[in-house]
Amino acid sequence: MVKEIFLESIKAKDKFVQFKAMIPAGEAKPVAPLGPLLGQYGVNLVEFCSDFNKRTEFYSPGIMIPVLIRKMLKERVYEMELKSPNLPFLVFCAINENMIKSSLGIEGDDEYALTLTEIDVIDKLLLFDLIRLSDSLQGRNDIEKSAKIVFGFLTSTSIEFIE
């Protein structure tokens, strides 16, 4: 079942059109609302959906993936740029999993606290965008920068982290 797909503004250029969408990982299907959006510009829907699903198969099903799609108007060629899910969404998913465990009576961590293992997973997902956006940083600096972003967000939202 296709979940909600949030569409942002469509910017028409003279030679290409680009638009943004948030599509659940591994669940792209050539039906509404994704089908009509891509179909009006002549994008091969089956090819796009299989390409997207193949590129997002390592994510948990249902995680919303931001996608930037560029389509050449005169040709049937498109570019797809995947971005990592945003930090608040990843933190919400991790906390939601802890809340479900505690409501089922499974022994575990505090509902509103994250372990260092969970934070490390979030950190690695954010690292993809940091490496792409910053050419000046190399290796260890990228990891330190993404860790500072994650811990800064957790501190500002009063979410505890447990070792």
C-alpha positions in Angstrom: 0.0 0.0 0.0 1.4 3.4 -0.9 1.5 5.8 2.0 1.1 9.6 1.7 3.5 11.3 -0.8 4.1 14.9 0.1 4.8 17.0 -3.0 6.5 20.4 -2.9 6.6 23.1 -5.4 7.2 22.3 -9.1 9.7 24.7 -10.7 9.5 24.7 -14.5 12.7 25.7 -16.2 13.1 26.4 -20.0 14.9 23.0 -20.6 14.0 20.9 -17.6 11.6 20.6 -14.8 12.5 19.7 -11.2 10.3 18.7 -8.3 10.6 17.3 -4.9 8.7 14.4 -3.3 8.8 12.4 -0.1 8.3 8.7 -0.9 8.3 5.8 1.5 11.4 3.7 1.1 10.8 0.6 -1.0 7.1 1.4 -1.6 7.1 3.5 -4.8 4.3 2.4 -7.1 3.1 3.9 -10.4 -0.3 5.0 -8.9 -1.7 8.3 -7.6 -0.3 10.7 -6.5 3.1 9.7 -7.8 1.9 8.4 -11.1 0.1 11.5 -12.4 3.0 13.7 -11.2 5.6 11.8 -13.2 3.3 10.9 -16.1 2.6 14.5 -17.0 6.3 15.0 -17.8 6.7 11.7 -19.7 8.8 9.9 -17.0 8.6 6.1 -17.4 6.8 5.2 -14.2 7.7 1.5 -14.0 11.4 2.3 -14.6 11.3 5.1 -12.0 9.6 3.0 -9.3 11.9 0.0 -9.8 14.9 2.3 -9.7 13.7 4.1 -6.5 12.8 0.8 -4.8 16.2 -0.7 -5.7 18.1 2.3 -4.4 16.1 2.4 -1.1 16.0 -1.3 -0.3 18.5 -1.0 2.6 16.2 1.4 4.5 13.4 0.2 6.8 10.2 0.0 4.8 8.0 3.1 5.3 10.8 5.6 6.1 10.0 8.7 4.2 12.9 9.5 1.7 13.2 13.0 0.3 13.8 12.8 -3.5 14.7 15.5 -6.0 13.7 14.6 -9.6 14.9 16.5 -12.6 13.4 15.7 -16.0 14.6 17.0 -19.4 11.5 18.3 -21.2 12.6 17.3 -24.7 14.0 13.9 -23.8 12.8 10.9 -21.8 15.8 11.2 -19.4 15.4 11.9 -15.7 17.8 12.3 -12.8 16.9 11.2 -9.3 18.8 12.5 -6.2 18.0 10.7 -2.9 18.6 12.6 0.3 18.7 11.1 3.8 15.6 11.4 6.0 15.6 14.5 8.2 16.9 14.3 11.8 13.6 14.9 13.7 12.0 12.1 11.7 14.8 9.6 12.5 14.7 10.6 16.2 10.9 10.2 16.3 11.1 6.7 14.8 13.7 5.6 17.4 11.7 7.0 20.3 8.5 5.6 18.9 10.1 2.1 18.8 11.1 2.5 22.5 7.5 3.6 23.4 6.0 0.5 21.7 8.4 -1.8 23.5 7.6 -0.3 26.9 3.8 -0.4 26.2 4.1 -4.2 25.4 5.9 -4.7 28.7 9.3 -5.5 27.1 12.1 -4.6 29.4 14.1 -1.9 27.8 15.3 1.7 28.0 13.4 4.7 29.1 10.7 5.8 26.6 12.2 9.2 25.9 15.9 8.3 25.9 18.1 6.9 23.1 21.1 4.6 23.5 24.4 5.3 21.9 23.8 2.5 19.4 20.6 4.1 18.2 22.3 7.5 18.0 25.1 5.9 16.0 22.6 4.5 13.4 21.1 8.0 13.1 24.5 9.5 12.8 25.5 7.2 9.9 22.3 8.0 8.0 23.0 11.8 8.3 26.6 11.3 7.2 25.5 10.6 3.6 24.2 14.2 3.2 27.2 15.7 5.0 29.7 14.0 2.8 27.9 15.1 -0.4 27.4 18.7 0.8 30.8 19.4 2.1 33.9 18.8 -0.1 36.2 20.5 2.3 35.7 18.1 5.2 37.4 14.7 5.0 37.0 11.4 6.9 36.9 11.8 10.7 35.8 15.5 10.6 32.6 14.4 8.8 31.8 11.9 11.5 32.5 14.4 14.3 30.4 17.0 12.6 27.4 14.7 12.1 27.7 13.5 15.8 27.7 17.2 16.9 24.5 17.8 14.9 22.8 14.8 16.4 23.8 15.5 20.0 23.0 19.2 19.6 19.5 18.3 18.5 19.0 15.8 21.3 20.2 18.4 23.9 17.9 21.1 22.5 14.9 18.9 22.6 15.6 17.5 26.1 16.0 13.9 24.9 18.3 12.0 27.1 21.0 9.6 25.8 22.1 6.5 27.7 25.5 4.8 27.3 
